[in-house]
Amino acid sequence: MAKKIPPTISLPTKKTIGKPRFVKNVIQVASGTVSVYATPRISKALKEIIEDMTFYQGVRLSQILEAIYNQGKKDGANDAFSEIDKKVKEVKKVIPHRNPGQPKKPK
C-alpha cells in the first residue's frame, strides 16, 4: 500500500510594510456614510475643517460632499458607458459587413 502524503500548504509571501498611499475618511451624511479616500495631506485638511464646525456649517459641508459624491458616481458611469461605446465602434470597423445580395458570379 502506498503511503498517503498530506497536502502541503503554501504560505503567502510576506508583503513589504509601507505607508498607505490613501487614507480612508468616513464622513457622516444625511443618507448614511461616505468613504472618502484621500492623500494624508487632504485627510488632515478635512479633519481640520470638521473639528471647529458649527451645526450650520456641518449641514452645508455634508450637502456639498453629497453632491460631489453623486456627481462622481454619474461621471464614473458616464466614463464607463462612453468607453464601451468607443470599443463597440472599433469592433464594428474590424468586422466586415456587406449587405446581402446576389453573390459574385464565378469567372
CORVEN-V300290 format. One record per helix or strand. SS is the DSSP state (a for helix, b for strand). FROM is the first residue (numbers start at 1). LEN is the number of residues. Records with the same first field share a line. If there is no record, write none. Layout:
# CORVEN-V300290
SS->FROM-LEN / FROM-LEN
This chain:
# CORVEN-V300290
b->23-7 / 32-7
a->40-12 / 55-40
